[in-house]
Amino acid sequence: MADRSALGMIGLLFGAATLFVMMMGAVVVAGHLSGKAPIEDGFAVVQSAGQR
C-alpha cells in the first residue's frame, strides 16, 4: 500500500499546479478582455469578395 502522507503531498502538488494554471489563464483572459494584451499582430487580413 502507498504511504498516506506521500499521497497527500502528491495531491497538494497537483492541486497547487492546477491552481497556478487556472490563475494564469484568468490573467490572460482578463488581459484580452481589457484590451491590454495585443490579440492581433498588426497584419491586415485580406479577404477577397469571392470568399464571403
N, C-alpha and C positions, 0 to 999 in steps of 0.2 A: 504494500500500500504506500501511497505517496504521503509525504510529510505535510500536515495541515498548514504549518507556518510557511513552508515553501510555496504551497499553492496560494496562500493568502498574499504573499509577496508578488507572485506572478500576476495574480488578479489585480493587485494595486498598480503594477507596472502597466498592464494593458488598459486599465481604467484611466490612468494618467495620460497615456499616449492617445487614447480616444478623446479625452477632454481637450488636449492640445490641438488635435486635428480639427475638432469641431469649432474651437475658438478661432483658429486661423482661417477657417472657412467663413466664419461670421465676419471677421475683419475684412476679408477680400470682398465679400458681397456688400458690406456696408460701404466700402470704398468705391465700388462700382455704382451703387445707388446714389451716393452723394456727388458723384461726378469728379472726384479727386483722382481716381485711377483711370489712366487712359485705356479706353476699350478699343479704340481704333488706332492704327499705327500711322495714320496720315496719308495713306494711299487712297486715291479715289477709285471706287469700283465702277467700271464702265459696263453698262448693260445695254445691249442692242435692243432695238424696238421689236425685233422678231422673237426675243426670249420672254417678253411679257405675256 
